[in-house]
Amino acid sequence: MKRMAIVTLAVALEGEKGYSRFRFLANLLSNYYEVDLITSTFQHWEKKQRQSHVVENMKSSYGICLAYEPGYKKNVDLRRIHSHKVAGKNIVKILQKKQYDLIYCIIPDNRVASKVGKYAKENGIKFLVDVEDLWPEAMEMVSHLPQILNRLMFHSFRKGAKMAYRYADGIVGTSDEYRDVPKNKYGIGNKPAITVYVGCDLDDFDAGVREFTKEIVKPEDEFWITYAGNLGSSYDIPTLIRAAQELFETNPEIKVKILGGGPLEDSFQAMAQEKNCNVEFVGYTPYKKMAAFLDKSDVLINSFVKKAPQSIVTKVGDYLAAGKPMINTLSSPEFRKKVETDGFGVNVEAEDAESLKKSIVHLKEEPELVKAMGSAARAVAKKEFDRAKSYLCIQKLIETVLS
């Protein structure tokens, strides 16, 4: 049996907060290969060190290897850059202990991917890159420095990405835009490349709805607009709050539910207290309970600021699985086109409270449209976002590269 390693600094292991995507992938690929999931001692979402004995006692169909990383307190932080540098060196040390046939490495971190790719090429190991996010673009968005200083400060990230793409034998992108980054941004083409959306485990989502639906009590006369995700600078929660404030007098039955936490949670809550509005900050919600919450909602909002560089993000799979219409403010041309073409929602200009308010009211007044969009959403989830089916494309790419 061929042996492969999946390398990522950010994965939620069993019982942890965060995204389980690569845990799911490791489990799926273990049906075909001997798999090691190599990740960090530092848990990105909880911002704390993992306890090695807890990880060692986890039962799984794949191996779990922890590379020491000192950690950091903020997502955009000089300490994070240093922390990932240390982790990258320790990941290579782990890779040196076994002879792998293929290494599947996630971007970001670009420089970790570059180090791993270099090791793979020097040792005749096939190397695949999974483009999940764009660095340094996401970092530059929240930086307050002049553009010329950003270019200088983040030069090493661009260099790392370019080198990783050069080393790669194949590319997986979580959107067409991300899939084509090596060719369009760095002039590196002629490599097998596929798009596989982050998606969700549809069976797990549905199990959560069944388990927690009775705990989510929704009065029949209320109309819920729900956001689930991080409360940070990329996400346009202020416009959602302003729209709710304007709707308070005319449409008191419209309630905004905000699930999740993040660095700007306190400032968002303070904004919601400036004027009367039906906005509830539910806080961090475990995945299965979140699924039930989305299922009980009427409309879901994919809320981003104008300059957000994201494409087709993680939460989209969960939103579609819920079978509810989506209001999308993300500026990505690829995703805006998909919203329209697949018919599961409406696009609204980011940071425009008046347009957002009108779209919310329009959907509330059109129950048949809401029902049709919800059905379209669930159909797209089944066809394109269910990991059990869509991730088989990754296995096929691996087979192609290995052969």
Steps between C-alpha positions, in 0.01 A plus 500: 500500500628848408586730787399867509510796737247782530671814632294783652553738790126551554269204551245422768574156639226297666324707770673829409365832374562595139484349153509124456567498125840333506395254767222393264745480208748292702224257594377473141847446352585238763272269301758508221836584662692490824442857619667724758340833589787730599390812684605738777519464876325840505123504451432799274137570597538449873841672508652244733735203496354156447556237767706229334353218709148597390601486134684171549180342636285611207374208295520552125566318174809717442803605698518840671841669535550826689776744405595740778389859444540772768166669420360853475213710637362666185433379148697791354805523722878503458511218754289292264759543226775380735280222636431359152870521414580276797214264411623470142844382610348245737260369235796424271665311788187284533492436124860379516404216734296312236520443127185649349383453142301825498462810717176699488568849638266788572555866411512702719761509656683573173848469645423172674372368166819621335719318754297182470499520121876543490544195722264299277687589180840426652378156604300393196163531675190613312363829628147642484399849612152584632423873465255580779566870552705780344794630696617774520188652342288422808767650729540814289125557524518551878836679497497876560840549337548667159485260206872534423588393857256210477672381182836507676380345825313215331753433224604171660141372483484562124839339455388200707182457295691521172751238610228267633314517168821430310567190709140375468406205279134599520269769638171480690309828537196562717364716215584549134670827594724328757567208265629742238716715732827324402436572132337844525714655774830320466508379141527136606272283287504161327426314824191285565256717694149447636239694697356333809284721721569488875147365538363316800424150625132491409427198720663672799306821432168317479580306819552833677164627381326190633685510832455867588188617317287487817746724684462781246164662573377734227162674538281465191462875455876568487715521186864412569799634307804303618874551467739226613875545510789714614449851635805666350597775259413310180137459601251781450305466823465881546285528185283210618453677834413831332242324282349340812483839671310645205262202498426516873200735476349381172567125522544398865437136407834487313770374734872484428692212661880513506678172575872495572768710660813688410726799566234764418212341689501762777501793256218343297294452816563863600378613157182293541432679830521849347146473358209264553525191283407134507855365489602210720862390542460129563875442544708198409274209410623140458471379143203267537300755696590765242358269233166492684509879536556549126220254427256699716595832337315658207792665317877468542748780431849466356618840619837643391652846461568631148873438494486148648717273279312178582337286232275200582539471876447219749162613629343483152476120520317517832269777380404300191454183705240682711285547190442872558534804271828687525561873493855545375710816533833340409648679198657189340378498136517120496273458800259780404453329163438168674235653727312626195554202270410236759208704631553455873515864605548867422810715471509832685768766476729482802479776763163625368251482790208631294538235230542231763186614681298495177621149414405370845151649479454373144581144600272519801212607277563225243460164679482304173828653383658414835380142465631469142840646587524271802431194286763614249752545782452148633525356148834677444623378839428139406652528153815709559568556871455159666854398593428127485451540124692811398825407677529186289633736230803557723559126522484477120752783463731323747476181294582695184804665658629175654467314171 
